[in-house]
Amino acid sequence: MVYDWANSAYSIIITTAVFPIFYKSVATSAGVDNADSTAYLGYAVAAATFILAMIGPILGAIADYEGLKKKFFFFFFAVGSLSTLSLAFVPDGNWILLLIIYTVTAVGFHGANIFYDAFLVDVTRPGKMDQVSARGFGLGYIGSTIPFIISIAIILLSDTGVIPLSMTFSTKLAFIITAIWWIAFTVPMLKHVVQIHSIPRESSIVAGSFRRLKATFKDIRKYKHVFLFLIAYFFYIDGVGTIISMSTAYGTDLGISATTLLIILFVTQVVAAPFAIIYGRLSQRFTGKKMLYVGICVYIIVCIYAFFMKTETDFWILAMLVATSQGGIQALSRSYFAKLVPKEKSNEFFGFYNIFGKFASVMGPLLVGVTAQVTGNTSYGVFSLVILFIIGIIVLKFVPEPDVKRV
């Protein structure tokens, strides 16, 4: 749970808030059109997620061997946190290098999450997975507000001249704060969490991993409910991830000021924390599957509302709607999947979980990016995500609720 507290600073500051606003301002100063800069950000997100989609299952299969899960986790955590730190040292005005390093940070962040998510089977029993996963997301939302407040304070005080720092320098300080926060609060995870479920080492780990992947595909009927869930997840998480990664750029295109966007995103984090925990508790009463239905339906409303959004008030309403379900749908997806998969093969299967999620994340930003360039209006791209949520909810109906004792 403390790792959720640690890495959620990246989610809000780099993925959603400060970095997109900073990147948009740098790109605009360099003469890049608004719709084009939003599209390029979408392409960068797509590139990072495509890389992880390709290597996720292979790395996951290797990490299922005894003693390797944490090593892979540490490698990607180090790549993500150190590249985040390096964002602060990109020469002024170089928007292309900013996007390249941002892509590396995303690979590290999401790569570490493959193995972090897979640790869920090692730290709790199936009947508690929904609550533990949801509390982790809730704690993450709360924890992310602290470095976010510090970063916003520095940026706003610089903007008003209260402290003698340029806006560029104060924004880069936010990247440094994010990296330090991420690194510092990952220490408990590295010290105390251990891999319990594993596969004995073989003489050739890589060859053995490929054999196991081949066997998994051969026995796909045995895991049909797992892969059916992944198909549903592929569609609905596409919309969730796209809205998270592109929301700030979308708000900027609507003419909402950077200061207002930061305040909205802060309030969204605060509201999202209790709702993530509420989703976990309600899943104990109504089942995780029913709560996933609720979350998907909320996002369908979000996409429809976004199409007609015109004002700052509309953006506030949209952000609060997202806050009610953003953490819940992600937390319950993670725990639902963890209850479906064999514990000793959790990394391998979470590699597939990652590949389905990442391929979906390639499609969504590309859809929004291409639509923005073709029409000159990102609203059409956001609205088109509705069909993905509808397909996701239909496929999910055919996935059985995991048979676990809820104690």
C-alpha positions as CSV (number, residue, x, y, z in Angstrom):
1,M,0.0,0.0,0.0
2,V,2.9,2.4,0.8
3,Y,4.2,1.8,-2.8
4,D,0.8,3.1,-4.1
5,W,1.5,6.2,-1.9
6,A,5.0,6.4,-3.5
7,N,4.3,6.0,-7.2
8,S,1.0,7.9,-7.2
9,A,3.0,11.2,-7.2
10,Y,4.1,10.2,-10.7
11,S,0.6,9.6,-11.8
12,I,-0.7,13.0,-10.8
13,I,2.3,15.2,-11.4
14,I,3.9,13.6,-14.5
15,T,1.0,11.7,-16.2
16,T,-1.9,14.0,-15.5
17,A,-1.0,17.5,-14.3
18,V,2.2,19.3,-14.2
19,F,4.2,17.6,-17.0
20,P,1.4,17.8,-19.7
21,I,0.8,21.5,-18.9
22,F,4.6,22.2,-19.0
23,Y,5.0,20.2,-22.2
24,K,2.1,22.1,-23.8
25,S,3.6,25.4,-22.9
26,V,7.0,24.4,-24.2
27,A,5.6,23.0,-27.5
28,T,3.4,26.2,-28.0
29,S,6.4,28.4,-27.5
30,A,8.2,26.4,-30.1
31,G,5.4,27.1,-32.6
32,V,3.6,23.7,-32.4
33,D,-0.2,23.9,-33.0
34,N,-2.4,23.0,-30.0
35,A,-4.1,20.0,-31.7
36,D,-0.7,18.7,-33.0
37,S,1.0,19.0,-29.6
38,T,-1.9,17.0,-28.0
39,A,-1.5,14.4,-30.7
40,Y,2.2,14.1,-30.2
41,L,1.7,13.6,-26.5
42,G,-0.8,10.8,-27.4
43,Y,1.8,9.2,-29.7
44,A,4.4,9.3,-26.9
45,V,2.0,7.5,-24.5
46,A,1.3,5.0,-27.3
47,A,5.0,4.3,-27.8
48,A,5.7,3.7,-24.2
49,T,2.7,1.4,-23.7
50,F,3.6,-0.5,-27.0
51,I,7.1,-1.3,-25.7
52,L,5.7,-2.7,-22.4
53,A,3.0,-4.6,-24.2
54,M,5.7,-6.5,-26.2
55,I,7.9,-7.4,-23.3
56,G,5.4,-7.7,-20.4
57,P,4.4,-11.4,-20.6
58,I,8.0,-12.6,-21.2
59,L,9.4,-10.6,-18.3
60,G,6.5,-11.8,-16.2
61,A,7.1,-15.4,-17.0
62,I,10.8,-15.0,-16.0
63,A,9.9,-13.2,-12.8
64,D,7.7,-16.1,-11.6
65,Y,10.9,-18.0,-10.8
66,E,12.0,-17.9,-7.2
67,G,13.6,-14.7,-6.1
68,L,13.2,-12.8,-9.3
69,K,10.0,-10.8,-8.9
70,K,11.5,-8.1,-6.7
71,K,14.6,-7.8,-8.9
72,F,12.5,-7.0,-11.9
73,F,10.4,-4.6,-9.8
74,F,13.5,-2.8,-8.7
75,F,14.9,-2.5,-12.2
76,F,11.8,-0.8,-13.6
77,F,11.3,1.3,-10.5
78,A,14.9,2.6,-10.9
79,V,14.4,3.4,-14.6
80,G,11.2,5.2,-13.9
81,S,12.3,7.3,-10.9
82,L,15.7,8.3,-12.3
83,S,14.3,9.2,-15.7
84,T,11.7,11.3,-13.9
85,L,14.5,13.1,-12.1
86,S,16.2,13.7,-15.5
87,L,13.2,15.6,-16.8
88,A,14.4,18.5,-14.7
89,F,17.6,18.7,-16.7
90,V,16.2,18.9,-20.2
91,P,17.4,22.1,-21.9
92,D,14.8,24.8,-22.1
93,G,12.6,24.7,-25.2
94,N,13.5,21.2,-26.2
95,W,10.0,19.7,-26.4
96,I,11.1,16.7,-28.4
97,L,13.6,15.6,-25.8
98,L,11.0,16.1,-23.1
99,L,8.7,13.7,-24.9
100,I,11.5,11.1,-25.3
101,I,12.4,11.1,-21.6
102,Y,8.7,11.1,-20.7
103,T,8.3,7.9,-22.7
104,V,11.2,6.3,-20.7
105,T,9.6,7.4,-17.4
106,A,6.3,5.8,-18.5
107,V,8.1,2.5,-19.4
108,G,9.7,2.4,-15.9
109,F,6.5,3.4,-14.1
110,H,4.2,0.9,-15.8
111,G,6.9,-1.8,-15.9
112,A,7.3,-1.7,-12.1
113,N,3.6,-1.9,-11.8
114,I,3.5,-5.3,-13.5
115,F,5.4,-6.8,-10.7
116,Y,3.9,-4.7,-7.9
117,D,0.4,-5.7,-9.0
118,A,1.5,-9.3,-9.1
119,F,2.7,-9.1,-5.4
120,L,-1.0,-8.8,-4.5
121,V,-1.2,-12.6,-4.4
122,D,1.8,-12.7,-1.9
123,V,0.5,-10.2,0.6
124,T,-3.1,-11.2,1.2
125,R,-5.7,-13.9,0.7
126,P,-8.3,-13.9,-2.1
127,G,-11.2,-12.8,0.2
128,K,-9.3,-9.6,1.2
129,M,-7.9,-8.8,-2.2
130,D,-10.6,-6.3,-3.2
131,Q,-10.2,-4.3,0.0
132,V,-6.4,-4.4,0.0
133,S,-6.2,-3.3,-3.6
134,A,-8.8,-0.5,-3.1
135,R,-7.1,0.7,0.1
136,G,-3.8,0.8,-1.8
137,F,-5.4,3.1,-4.5
138,G,-7.1,5.2,-1.8
139,L,-3.8,5.6,0.1
140,G,-2.2,6.5,-3.2
141,Y,-4.6,9.3,-3.9
142,I,-4.1,10.7,-0.4
143,G,-0.3,10.4,-0.6
144,S,-0.1,12.0,-4.1
145,T,-1.8,15.2,-2.9
146,I,1.2,16.0,-0.6
147,P,3.9,16.4,-3.3
148,F,1.2,17.8,-5.6
149,I,0.4,20.6,-3.1
150,I,4.1,21.4,-2.6
151,S,4.6,21.5,-6.4
152,I,1.5,23.7,-7.0
153,A,2.5,26.0,-4.2
154,I,6.0,26.5,-5.7
155,I,4.6,27.0,-9.2
156,L,1.9,29.5,-8.1
157,L,4.2,31.5,-5.8
158,S,6.7,31.7,-8.7
159,D,3.9,32.8,-11.0
160,T,2.8,35.6,-8.7
161,G,6.4,36.7,-7.9
162,V,6.2,35.8,-4.2
163,I,9.3,33.7,-4.6
164,P,12.1,34.7,-7.1
165,L,11.9,31.6,-9.3
166,S,11.1,31.4,-13.0
167,M,8.0,29.3,-13.9
168,T,10.3,26.9,-15.9
169,F,12.6,26.3,-12.9
170,S,9.7,25.9,-10.4
171,T,8.0,23.4,-12.7
172,K,11.3,21.4,-13.0
173,L,11.4,21.4,-9.2
174,A,8.1,19.5,-9.3
175,F,9.8,16.8,-11.3
176,I,12.6,16.5,-8.7
177,I,10.1,16.4,-5.9
178,T,8.2,13.6,-7.7
179,A,11.3,11.5,-8.1
180,I,12.5,11.9,-4.5
181,W,9.0,11.1,-3.2
182,W,8.8,8.0,-5.3
183,I,12.2,6.8,-4.3
184,A,11.8,7.5,-0.6
185,F,8.5,5.7,-0.1
186,T,9.5,2.7,-2.2
187,V,12.0,1.7,0.6
188,P,9.4,-0.2,2.7
189,M,8.3,-2.2,-0.4
190,L,11.9,-3.1,-1.1
191,K,12.7,-4.0,2.5
192,H,9.6,-5.9,3.7
193,V,7.6,-7.4,0.8
194,V,8.7,-10.8,-0.2
195,Q,7.8,-13.2,-3.0
196,I,5.9,-16.2,-1.5
197,H,4.4,-17.9,-4.5
198,S,7.0,-18.9,-7.2
199,I,8.3,-21.6,-9.5
200,P,11.5,-23.4,-8.7
201,R,14.5,-22.2,-10.7
202,E,15.5,-24.1,-13.9
203,S,18.9,-24.5,-15.5
204,S,17.8,-22.2,-18.3
205,I,15.4,-19.6,-17.0
206,V,14.8,-17.8,-20.3
207,A,14.1,-21.1,-22.2
208,G,11.9,-22.3,-19.4
209,S,9.9,-19.1,-19.5
210,F,9.2,-19.4,-23.1
211,R,8.2,-23.1,-22.6
212,R,5.8,-22.0,-19.9
213,L,4.3,-19.3,-22.1
214,K,3.8,-21.8,-24.8
215,A,2.1,-24.2,-22.4
216,T,-0.2,-21.4,-21.2
217,F,-1.3,-20.7,-24.7
218,K,-1.7,-24.4,-25.4
219,D,-4.0,-24.7,-22.3
220,I,-5.9,-21.5,-23.0
221,R,-9.2,-23.4,-22.5
222,K,-8.1,-24.1,-19.0
223,Y,-7.8,-20.3,-18.4
224,K,-10.7,-19.2,-20.6
225,H,-12.3,-17.1,-17.9
226,V,-8.9,-15.3,-17.3
227,F,-8.6,-14.4,-21.0
228,L,-12.3,-13.5,-21.3
229,F,-11.8,-11.0,-18.5
230,L,-8.7,-9.7,-20.2
231,I,-10.7,-9.0,-23.4
232,A,-13.3,-7.1,-21.4
233,Y,-10.5,-5.3,-19.5
234,F,-8.8,-4.4,-22.8
235,F,-11.8,-2.4,-23.9
236,Y,-12.9,-0.6,-20.8
237,I,-9.5,0.2,-19.4
238,D,-8.6,1.8,-22.8
239,G,-11.1,4.6,-22.1
240,V,-10.0,4.9,-18.4
241,G,-6.3,5.2,-19.3
242,T,-6.9,7.6,-22.2
243,I,-9.0,10.0,-20.1
244,I,-6.4,9.9,-17.3
245,S,-3.4,10.6,-19.6
246,M,-5.1,13.1,-22.0
247,S,-7.4,15.0,-19.6
248,T,-5.0,17.9,-18.9
249,A,-4.2,18.4,-22.6
250,Y,-7.9,18.3,-23.4
251,G,-8.6,20.9,-20.7
252,T,-5.9,23.2,-22.1
253,D,-7.4,22.9,-25.6
254,L,-10.7,24.1,-24.1
255,G,-8.9,27.3,-22.8
256,I,-8.8,26.4,-19.1
257,S,-5.9,28.1,-17.4
258,A,-3.0,26.0,-16.0
259,T,-3.7,27.3,-12.5
260,T,-7.3,26.2,-12.7
261,L,-6.4,22.8,-14.1
262,L,-4.0,22.2,-11.2
263,I,-6.6,23.0,-8.7
264,I,-9.2,20.8,-10.4
265,L,-6.8,17.9,-10.5
266,F,-5.9,18.4,-6.8
267,V,-9.6,18.3,-5.8
268,T,-10.0,15.2,-8.0
269,Q,-7.3,13.4,-6.1
270,V,-8.9,14.3,-2.8
271,V,-12.3,13.1,-3.9
272,A,-11.0,9.9,-5.5
273,A,-9.3,8.6,-2.3
274,P,-12.5,7.8,-0.3
275,F,-14.3,6.6,-3.4
276,A,-11.6,4.1,-4.1
277,I,-12.0,2.7,-0.6
278,I,-15.8,2.8,-0.9
279,Y,-15.6,0.7,-4.0
280,G,-13.6,-1.9,-2.1
281,R,-16.1,-2.0,0.7
282,L,-19.1,-2.2,-1.6
283,S,-17.5,-5.1,-3.5
284,Q,-17.8,-7.1,-0.3
285,R,-21.6,-6.5,-0.3
286,F,-22.4,-6.5,-4.0
287,T,-19.4,-8.3,-5.5
288,G,-16.5,-6.9,-7.4
289,K,-18.1,-7.6,-10.8
290,K,-21.2,-5.5,-10.0
291,M,-19.0,-2.6,-8.9
292,L,-17.0,-2.8,-12.1
293,Y,-20.3,-2.4,-14.0
294,V,-21.0,0.7,-11.9
295,G,-17.6,2.2,-12.7
296,I,-17.9,1.5,-16.5
297,C,-21.3,3.1,-16.6
298,V,-20.0,6.2,-14.9
299,Y,-17.2,6.4,-17.6
300,I,-19.8,6.1,-20.3
301,I,-21.5,9.1,-18.8
302,V,-18.2,10.9,-18.7
303,C,-17.5,10.4,-22.4
304,I,-20.9,11.6,-23.4
305,Y,-20.7,14.6,-21.2
306,A,-17.2,15.5,-22.4
307,F,-18.6,15.7,-26.0
308,F,-20.9,18.6,-25.0
309,M,-18.4,20.2,-22.6
310,K,-17.9,23.9,-23.3
311,T,-17.1,25.7,-20.0
312,E,-14.8,25.5,-17.0
313,T,-17.8,24.5,-14.9
314,D,-18.4,21.6,-17.2
315,F,-14.8,20.5,-16.7
316,W,-15.3,20.6,-13.0
317,I,-18.3,18.4,-13.2
318,L,-16.5,16.0,-15.5
319,A,-13.5,15.8,-13.1
320,M,-15.7,15.0,-10.2
321,L,-17.5,12.2,-12.1
322,V,-14.1,10.7,-13.0
323,A,-13.0,11.0,-9.3
324,T,-15.9,8.8,-8.2
325,S,-14.8,5.8,-10.2
326,Q,-11.2,6.2,-11.4
327,G,-9.6,4.5,-8.4
328,G,-12.4,2.0,-7.9
329,I,-12.4,0.6,-11.4
330,Q,-8.6,0.2,-11.4
331,A,-8.4,-1.3,-7.9
332,L,-11.2,-3.9,-8.5
333,S,-9.8,-4.8,-11.9
334,R,-6.5,-5.6,-10.3
335,S,-8.0,-7.7,-7.5
336,Y,-10.6,-9.4,-9.7
337,F,-7.8,-10.6,-12.0
338,A,-5.6,-11.6,-9.1
339,K,-8.4,-13.9,-7.8
340,L,-8.7,-15.6,-11.2
341,V,-5.0,-16.5,-11.9
342,P,-2.8,-19.3,-10.4
343,K,-0.8,-17.7,-7.6
344,E,2.5,-19.4,-8.6
345,K,2.1,-17.9,-12.2
346,S,1.0,-14.4,-11.1
347,N,3.8,-12.5,-12.8
348,E,3.2,-14.3,-16.1
349,F,-0.5,-13.6,-16.0
350,F,0.0,-10.0,-14.8
351,G,2.3,-9.7,-17.8
352,F,-0.8,-10.6,-20.0
353,Y,-2.8,-8.2,-17.8
354,N,-0.3,-5.6,-18.7
355,I,-0.2,-6.4,-22.4
356,F,-3.9,-6.2,-22.7
357,G,-4.0,-2.9,-20.8
358,K,-1.1,-1.5,-22.7
359,F,-2.4,-2.4,-26.2
360,A,-5.6,-0.7,-25.1
361,S,-3.6,2.3,-24.1
362,V,-2.0,2.4,-27.5
363,M,-5.4,2.5,-29.2
364,G,-7.1,5.1,-27.1
365,P,-4.4,7.9,-27.3
366,L,-4.0,7.2,-31.0
367,L,-7.7,7.5,-31.5
368,V,-7.9,10.8,-29.7
369,G,-4.7,12.0,-31.4
370,V,-5.7,11.2,-34.9
371,T,-9.2,12.5,-34.4
372,A,-7.9,15.7,-33.0
373,Q,-5.7,16.3,-36.0
374,V,-8.4,15.3,-38.5
375,T,-11.2,17.3,-37.0
376,G,-9.3,19.9,-35.1
377,N,-11.5,19.0,-32.1
378,T,-10.6,16.5,-29.4
379,S,-14.2,16.2,-28.3
380,Y,-14.9,13.7,-31.1
381,G,-12.1,11.5,-30.0
382,V,-13.3,11.4,-26.4
383,F,-16.9,10.6,-27.4
384,S,-15.7,7.7,-29.6
385,L,-14.4,6.0,-26.4
386,V,-18.0,5.2,-25.5
387,I,-18.1,2.2,-27.8
388,L,-15.1,0.7,-26.0
389,F,-16.8,0.9,-22.6
390,I,-20.0,-0.7,-24.1
391,I,-18.0,-3.6,-25.5
392,G,-16.1,-4.0,-22.3
393,I,-19.3,-4.3,-20.2
394,I,-20.9,-6.8,-22.6
395,V,-17.9,-9.1,-22.5
396,L,-17.6,-8.8,-18.7
397,K,-21.0,-10.3,-18.4
398,F,-19.7,-13.6,-19.5
399,V,-16.9,-13.7,-16.9
400,P,-17.9,-15.5,-13.7
401,E,-17.3,-14.0,-10.3
402,P,-14.3,-15.7,-8.6
403,D,-15.4,-18.3,-6.1
404,V,-13.6,-17.1,-3.0
405,K,-14.6,-17.0,0.7
406,R,-15.2,-13.3,1.6
407,V,-13.8,-13.1,5.1
